[in-house]
Amino acid sequence: MTNIYIQSQGCSANLVEAQSMTGLLSEAGFRIVSEMESDVNILNICALSGNSAPLREIKKFSEQYPDKKLIVTGCITGDLIRPIRELNESASLINTHNIHRVVEAVEESLQGNILEALAHEQRIKDSLPKIKTNKIIGIIPIANGCADNCAYCSSKLVKGNIFSYPEAYVVDEVKKAVDDGCKEIWLTSEDNGAYGLDNNEYKLPALLNAILEKAPGNYKIRLGAANPRHVLAMIDELIAAYRDDRMFKFLHIPAESGNNEILGKMDRKYSVHDYKQIVEKFRRYIPDITIASDMIVGFPTETELQFQDSLHLIQDVKFDILNIARYSSMHKPAGAGMEGQVPVNIRNERSREMTELFERIALHKNRNWIGWEGSIIVDEKGKDNTMVGRNFAYEPVVVPGSCNLGQEVYVKILYATPYDLRGKVIEKTVGMDSSKGSFS
């Protein structure tokens, strides 16, 4: 029996594709094993944030396992093919549109042949068999591709135009996941806010309402990232859907910059005022909602004053979660030719300064949770005999002890860090609303 190791990078959509490949290979009689036991290595790469990370992994595996077959799958852009070939001329290449051909790629590799499947073809890939690595979390893609063309991202080059999966199909996938015992449903795509735009219509609120109406059960939905311009266009309908107790009170809306001129150069079609308006309205109608965002520092031509505008946005909005990326000329082929590249040392310093500001704000905000009591869904095992769960606002809560994944436990928050809450398991107080606890 041939042993296969699969390593996946990037977003939750990539994780779903890795699960699909695992299912296909298992059905074909291959055995999924650890890296050390493998005959064939599959690297499911993500290049949306640049080529450096995937090429580094390909180089490592090619040098460390020169006698093992290598298959590179996932976000393979045209500009990646030549560097991959320079590192490993015998690797088979399958892009994100062709993962259904993974069994073929393995069989060809074992025969000493090279398979390249790099055509773009939009299809519902998550209908393929999947073997979940976490039986509590159901990751459901709702679309593929992108409706925008941001100047720092290769998403459109990799995924193509937005292709929304039918509402009935998504609802059915949610039902299957819930029937399988999933307690968290993650709705994912390159941009959830663009769902339905391939038919010139915003359909995300209708999709959420259909899931909540037609997929009964004890679970919560986490909606993935959405471009602010799309959120603004349907904000009232989204807020109405978020009022359902089965929606995690969690909103991921990437800001990317706090300066309008830089947003324009990024080709982000919203203003700082638009962004603040979204956050203010959600917080007004959905109390205690967790606001997550992304920021890029050192975008070409970004001045010190423009960077300060981003810091001011962080101070004004007070994000609960913030992912900070230093701009790289490898983010997108066109980016390498942009004038006004910010020196690496300045990008690094701006990243450090922004991180320190965010951590101060996040710690202050998280301390407001101290004393909160309520239920969490345990979705992962922590370190040193701890477990990690999520409360109604998708805040990570670390408590000592152990229990089954998917179990709901009642906790009290004792202290906080910038990145999580720490507490203990307690007996539930009679009459307490376990979904919302006592935080306000």
C-alpha positions as CSV (number, residue, x, y, z in Angstrom):
1,M,0.0,0.0,0.0
2,T,1.3,3.5,-0.9
3,N,1.6,5.9,2.0
4,I,0.8,9.6,1.4
5,Y,1.4,12.7,3.5
6,I,-0.7,15.9,2.9
7,Q,0.4,19.3,4.2
8,S,-2.0,22.2,3.7
9,Q,-1.3,26.0,4.0
10,G,-3.5,29.0,4.0
11,C,-7.2,29.5,4.5
12,S,-10.1,27.3,5.6
13,A,-11.0,26.8,1.9
14,N,-7.6,25.1,1.4
15,L,-8.3,22.9,4.4
16,V,-11.5,21.7,2.8
17,E,-9.6,20.9,-0.4
18,A,-7.1,18.9,1.7
19,Q,-10.0,17.0,3.3
20,S,-11.4,16.3,-0.2
21,M,-8.1,15.0,-1.4
22,T,-7.8,12.8,1.7
23,G,-11.2,11.4,1.0
24,L,-10.4,10.7,-2.7
25,L,-7.1,9.1,-1.9
26,S,-8.5,6.9,0.9
27,E,-11.3,5.7,-1.4
28,A,-8.7,4.8,-3.9
29,G,-6.9,2.6,-1.4
30,F,-4.0,4.9,-0.4
31,R,-3.0,5.3,3.2
32,I,-2.7,8.8,4.7
33,V,0.3,8.9,7.1
34,S,2.8,11.2,8.7
35,E,5.6,13.0,6.9
36,M,8.2,10.5,8.0
37,E,6.2,7.4,6.8
38,S,5.2,8.7,3.3
39,D,6.1,7.5,-0.2
40,V,4.4,10.5,-1.8
41,N,4.2,14.1,-0.3
42,I,1.4,16.4,-1.3
43,L,1.9,20.1,-0.6
44,N,-1.4,22.0,-0.8
45,I,0.0,25.6,-1.0
46,C,-1.4,29.1,-0.6
47,A,0.1,31.9,-2.7
48,L,-2.4,34.6,-2.0
49,S,0.0,36.3,0.4
50,G,3.1,35.9,-1.7
51,N,5.2,33.2,-3.2
52,S,7.9,33.0,-0.5
53,A,6.2,30.7,1.9
54,P,5.1,28.0,-0.6
55,L,8.5,28.0,-2.4
56,R,10.2,27.7,0.9
57,E,8.2,24.6,1.7
58,I,8.7,23.1,-1.7
59,K,12.5,23.6,-1.4
60,K,12.5,22.0,2.1
61,F,10.6,18.9,1.0
62,S,12.6,18.6,-2.3
63,E,15.9,18.7,-0.4
64,Q,14.8,16.7,2.6
65,Y,13.1,13.9,0.7
66,P,14.8,13.7,-2.7
67,D,13.7,10.1,-3.3
68,K,10.0,10.7,-2.5
69,K,7.5,11.8,-5.1
70,L,6.2,15.4,-4.8
71,I,2.8,16.7,-5.8
72,V,2.1,20.5,-5.5
73,T,-1.6,21.4,-5.3
74,G,-3.6,24.5,-4.5
75,C,-3.0,28.1,-5.4
76,I,-0.5,27.8,-8.2
77,T,-0.2,31.0,-10.1
78,G,1.4,31.2,-13.5
79,D,4.5,33.0,-12.0
80,L,5.0,30.1,-9.6
81,I,5.4,27.4,-12.2
82,R,9.0,28.2,-13.2
83,P,10.3,28.7,-9.6
84,I,8.7,25.3,-8.7
85,R,10.3,23.6,-11.6
86,E,13.7,25.1,-10.6
87,L,13.3,23.5,-7.2
88,N,11.8,20.2,-8.3
89,E,11.6,19.4,-12.0
90,S,9.7,16.2,-11.5
91,A,6.9,17.5,-9.3
92,S,3.3,17.1,-10.5
93,L,1.2,20.3,-10.4
94,I,-2.5,20.5,-9.7
95,N,-4.2,23.9,-9.2
96,T,-7.2,24.6,-7.0
97,H,-9.6,23.9,-9.8
98,N,-8.3,20.4,-10.4
99,I,-8.0,18.7,-7.0
100,H,-10.4,16.0,-8.2
101,R,-7.5,14.7,-10.3
102,V,-5.3,14.0,-7.2
103,V,-5.6,10.2,-7.5
104,E,-4.5,10.4,-11.1
105,A,-1.5,12.6,-10.1
106,V,-0.4,10.1,-7.5
107,E,-0.7,7.1,-9.9
108,E,1.2,9.0,-12.7
109,S,3.9,10.0,-10.2
110,L,4.4,6.4,-9.1
111,Q,4.9,5.5,-12.7
112,G,7.5,8.1,-13.1
113,N,5.3,10.5,-15.1
114,I,4.5,14.2,-14.4
115,L,1.0,15.5,-14.4
116,E,0.2,19.2,-14.9
117,A,-3.5,20.1,-14.3
118,L,-3.6,23.9,-14.3
119,A,-6.7,24.8,-16.3
120,H,-9.3,27.1,-14.7
121,E,-12.6,25.4,-14.4
122,Q,-15.2,26.6,-11.8
123,R,-17.0,23.6,-10.2
124,I,-18.4,22.7,-6.8
125,K,-15.4,21.0,-5.4
126,D,-16.7,20.4,-1.9
127,S,-19.1,17.7,-3.3
128,L,-16.1,15.4,-3.3
129,P,-15.7,13.0,-0.5
130,K,-14.1,14.5,2.6
131,I,-12.4,13.2,5.7
132,K,-12.6,15.8,8.4
133,T,-9.6,16.3,10.8
134,N,-11.9,18.0,13.3
135,K,-15.3,16.4,13.6
136,I,-16.8,19.3,15.6
137,I,-16.1,22.0,12.9
138,G,-17.9,21.8,9.6
139,I,-16.2,24.0,6.9
140,I,-18.6,24.8,4.2
141,P,-17.4,26.7,1.1
142,I,-20.2,28.9,-0.3
143,A,-18.4,30.3,-3.3
144,N,-15.1,30.2,-5.3
145,G,-13.3,33.0,-6.9
146,C,-13.5,36.8,-6.3
147,A,-15.5,39.8,-7.4
148,D,-12.7,42.3,-6.8
149,N,-9.2,42.7,-8.0
150,C,-7.2,44.2,-5.1
151,A,-3.7,45.4,-6.0
152,Y,-2.0,43.3,-3.2
153,C,-3.7,40.0,-3.8
154,S,-3.4,37.1,-6.3
155,S,-6.9,35.8,-5.6
156,K,-8.4,36.7,-9.0
157,L,-5.4,35.2,-10.8
158,V,-5.6,31.9,-8.8
159,K,-9.4,31.5,-8.3
160,G,-10.9,33.4,-11.2
161,N,-14.2,35.3,-11.1
162,I,-16.8,34.7,-8.3
163,F,-18.8,31.5,-8.7
164,S,-21.5,31.1,-6.0
165,Y,-22.7,27.7,-5.0
166,P,-26.5,27.2,-5.1
167,E,-28.3,28.1,-2.0
168,A,-30.0,24.7,-1.8
169,Y,-26.6,23.0,-2.1
170,V,-25.1,25.0,0.7
171,V,-28.1,24.4,3.0
172,D,-27.8,20.6,2.3
173,E,-24.1,20.7,3.1
174,V,-24.8,22.4,6.4
175,K,-27.5,19.8,7.2
176,K,-25.1,17.0,6.6
177,A,-22.4,18.6,8.8
178,V,-24.9,19.1,11.6
179,D,-26.2,15.6,11.3
180,D,-22.6,14.4,11.5
181,G,-22.3,16.1,14.9
182,C,-20.7,19.4,14.0
183,K,-21.2,22.2,16.6
184,E,-19.6,25.0,14.6
185,I,-20.3,25.7,10.9
186,W,-17.7,27.9,9.2
187,L,-19.0,29.5,6.0
188,T,-16.0,30.3,3.8
189,S,-14.9,31.6,0.5
190,E,-12.4,34.2,-0.8
191,D,-15.0,36.9,0.0
192,N,-18.2,35.9,1.6
193,G,-19.7,39.3,1.0
194,A,-19.6,38.7,-2.8
195,Y,-21.9,35.7,-2.6
196,G,-24.4,36.0,-5.4
197,L,-22.7,38.7,-7.3
198,D,-22.1,36.4,-10.3
199,N,-25.8,36.9,-10.7
200,N,-25.6,40.6,-10.1
201,E,-27.3,40.3,-6.7
202,Y,-26.3,40.3,-3.1
203,K,-27.6,37.0,-1.7
204,L,-25.6,36.4,1.5
205,P,-28.4,37.5,3.9
206,A,-30.9,35.2,2.1
207,L,-28.4,32.3,2.3
208,L,-28.0,32.8,6.1
209,N,-31.7,33.0,6.6
210,A,-32.2,29.8,4.5
211,I,-29.6,27.9,6.6
212,L,-31.1,29.1,9.9
213,E,-34.6,28.2,8.7
214,K,-34.0,24.9,7.0
215,A,-31.1,23.4,9.0
216,P,-32.3,23.0,12.6
217,G,-30.0,21.9,15.3
218,N,-27.7,22.9,18.2
219,Y,-24.9,24.6,16.4
220,K,-23.4,28.0,15.7
221,I,-22.4,29.7,12.4
222,R,-19.1,31.5,11.9
223,L,-19.2,33.7,8.9
224,G,-15.8,34.2,7.2
225,A,-14.3,37.4,5.9
226,A,-16.3,39.8,3.8
227,N,-15.1,42.9,1.8
228,P,-16.5,46.0,3.6
229,R,-18.0,47.4,0.4
230,H,-20.2,44.4,0.1
231,V,-21.1,44.4,3.8
232,L,-22.2,48.1,3.5
233,A,-24.5,47.3,0.6
234,M,-26.5,44.8,2.7
235,I,-25.8,45.8,6.2
236,D,-29.4,46.0,7.5
237,E,-30.3,42.5,6.2
238,L,-27.0,41.1,7.6
239,I,-27.7,42.6,11.0
240,A,-31.2,41.0,11.0
241,A,-29.7,37.6,10.3
242,Y,-27.0,38.1,13.0
243,R,-29.7,38.4,15.7
244,D,-30.3,34.7,15.5
245,D,-28.7,32.9,18.5
246,R,-27.1,30.4,16.2
247,M,-24.9,33.1,14.6
248,F,-21.6,33.6,16.3
249,K,-21.5,37.4,17.1
250,F,-18.3,37.6,15.0
251,L,-17.7,39.8,12.0
252,H,-14.4,39.7,9.9
253,I,-14.2,42.8,7.7
254,P,-10.6,43.5,6.5
255,A,-9.8,47.2,6.6
256,E,-6.3,46.9,5.1
257,S,-5.5,50.6,5.6
258,G,-6.8,53.6,7.5
259,N,-5.9,56.1,4.7
260,N,-8.3,56.7,1.8
261,E,-5.5,57.4,-0.7
262,I,-3.8,54.1,0.0
263,L,-7.2,52.3,-0.1
264,G,-7.6,53.8,-3.6
265,K,-4.2,52.5,-4.7
266,M,-5.1,49.1,-3.3
267,D,-8.3,49.2,-5.4
268,R,-10.4,48.8,-2.3
269,K,-13.8,50.4,-3.2
270,Y,-14.7,51.9,0.2
271,S,-13.6,54.7,2.4
272,V,-12.4,54.9,6.0
273,H,-15.8,56.6,6.8
274,D,-17.6,53.6,5.2
275,Y,-15.7,51.2,7.3
276,K,-16.4,53.1,10.6
277,Q,-20.0,53.3,9.6
278,I,-20.2,49.5,9.3
279,V,-18.6,48.9,12.7
280,E,-20.7,51.5,14.5
281,K,-23.9,50.1,13.1
282,F,-23.1,46.5,13.9
283,R,-22.0,47.4,17.5
284,R,-25.2,49.4,17.9
285,Y,-27.5,46.5,17.0
286,I,-25.4,43.5,17.9
287,P,-23.9,44.3,21.4
288,D,-20.6,42.7,22.3
289,I,-19.9,41.6,18.7
290,T,-16.3,40.6,18.0
291,I,-14.8,42.7,15.2
292,A,-11.9,41.1,13.4
293,S,-9.9,42.9,10.7
294,D,-6.7,42.8,8.6
295,M,-4.1,45.5,8.0
296,I,-1.3,45.8,5.5
297,V,1.7,48.0,6.5
298,G,4.2,49.3,4.0
299,F,2.1,49.3,0.9
300,P,3.9,51.1,-1.9
301,T,4.0,54.9,-1.5
302,E,2.7,54.6,2.1
303,T,4.1,57.6,4.0
304,E,4.6,57.9,7.7
305,L,1.5,60.1,8.0
306,Q,-0.6,57.6,6.0
307,F,0.6,54.8,8.3
308,Q,-0.4,57.0,11.3
309,D,-3.9,57.1,9.8
310,S,-4.0,53.3,10.1
311,L,-3.0,53.5,13.7
312,H,-5.7,56.1,14.3
313,L,-8.3,53.7,12.8
314,I,-7.2,51.0,15.1
315,Q,-7.5,53.4,18.1
316,D,-10.9,54.6,16.9
317,V,-12.4,51.1,16.1
318,K,-10.6,49.1,18.8
319,F,-10.5,45.8,17.0
320,D,-10.9,42.6,18.9
321,I,-8.8,40.7,16.5
322,L,-6.3,42.1,14.0
323,N,-4.1,40.3,11.4
324,I,-1.1,42.4,10.4
325,A,0.8,41.7,7.2
326,R,3.9,43.5,5.9
327,Y,3.5,44.3,2.2
328,S,5.6,42.1,-0.1
329,S,6.3,42.8,-3.7
330,M,5.5,39.1,-4.2
331,H,1.9,39.6,-3.0
332,K,1.0,40.0,-6.7
333,P,3.1,40.1,-9.9
334,A,1.9,43.7,-10.6
335,G,3.0,44.7,-7.1
336,A,6.7,44.2,-7.9
337,G,6.5,47.0,-10.5
338,M,4.8,49.5,-8.3
339,E,6.8,52.7,-7.6
340,G,7.5,53.9,-4.1
341,Q,8.4,50.6,-2.5
342,V,8.7,51.0,1.2
343,P,12.1,49.8,2.6
344,V,12.0,46.5,4.4
345,N,13.3,48.0,7.7
346,I,10.5,50.6,7.7
347,R,7.9,47.9,7.0
348,N,9.2,45.8,9.9
349,E,9.2,48.8,12.2
350,R,5.6,49.7,11.3
351,S,4.5,46.2,11.8
352,R,6.1,46.2,15.3
353,E,4.5,49.5,16.2
354,M,1.0,48.4,15.0
355,T,1.3,45.1,16.8
356,E,2.2,46.8,20.1
357,L,-0.7,49.3,19.7
358,F,-3.2,46.5,19.0
359,E,-2.0,44.3,21.9
360,R,-2.5,47.2,24.3
361,I,-6.0,47.8,23.0
362,A,-6.9,44.1,22.8
363,L,-5.8,43.5,26.4
364,H,-7.8,46.4,27.7
365,K,-10.9,45.1,25.8
366,N,-10.5,41.5,26.9
367,R,-10.2,42.6,30.5
368,N,-13.8,43.7,30.2
369,W,-14.8,40.0,30.0
370,I,-13.4,39.3,33.4
371,G,-16.2,38.0,35.6
372,W,-18.3,37.0,32.6
373,E,-20.2,33.7,33.0
374,G,-21.6,31.7,30.2
375,S,-21.3,28.6,28.0
376,I,-18.6,27.8,25.5
377,I,-18.3,25.1,22.8
378,V,-15.1,23.2,23.3
379,D,-13.5,22.9,19.8
380,E,-9.8,22.1,20.5
381,K,-7.4,20.7,23.0
382,G,-5.1,23.2,24.5
383,K,-1.6,22.8,26.0
384,D,-0.8,21.6,29.5
385,N,-4.1,19.8,30.2
386,T,-6.3,22.7,29.0
387,M,-9.2,22.9,26.6
388,V,-10.2,25.8,24.3
389,G,-13.7,26.8,23.5
390,R,-15.6,29.7,21.9
391,N,-18.3,31.8,23.6
392,F,-21.2,33.4,21.8
393,A,-18.9,36.2,20.4
394,Y,-16.4,33.6,19.1
395,E,-13.9,34.7,21.8
396,P,-11.4,32.0,22.6
397,V,-11.6,30.8,26.2
398,V,-8.9,28.6,27.8
399,V,-9.8,26.6,30.9
400,P,-8.0,23.8,32.7
401,G,-9.2,20.2,32.5
402,S,-10.4,18.0,29.7
403,C,-13.6,17.0,28.1
404,N,-14.9,15.8,24.7
405,L,-14.7,18.1,21.7
406,G,-18.1,19.6,20.9
407,Q,-19.1,19.6,24.6
408,E,-20.7,22.7,26.0
409,V,-19.4,23.8,29.4
410,Y,-20.2,26.7,31.6
411,V,-17.3,28.9,32.6
412,K,-16.3,32.0,34.4
413,I,-13.6,34.3,33.1
414,L,-10.8,35.1,35.6
415,Y,-8.3,37.0,33.6
416,A,-7.3,37.9,30.0
417,T,-4.5,38.2,27.5
418,P,-4.5,40.2,24.3
419,Y,-5.4,37.1,22.4
420,D,-7.7,35.0,24.6
421,L,-9.6,34.8,27.8
422,R,-8.7,32.5,30.7
423,G,-11.2,31.0,33.1
424,K,-12.5,28.0,34.9
425,V,-15.5,25.6,34.6
426,I,-18.3,26.3,37.0
427,E,-21.8,25.1,37.7
428,K,-24.4,26.8,35.7
429,T,-26.5,29.4,37.6
430,V,-30.2,28.7,37.3
431,G,-31.9,31.3,35.1
432,M,-28.7,32.5,33.4
433,D,-28.9,32.9,29.7
434,S,-26.1,30.5,28.7
435,S,-25.7,31.9,25.2
436,K,-25.0,35.5,26.3
437,G,-23.9,35.2,29.9
438,S,-23.6,38.4,32.0
439,F,-21.2,40.5,29.9
440,S,-22.3,43.9,28.8
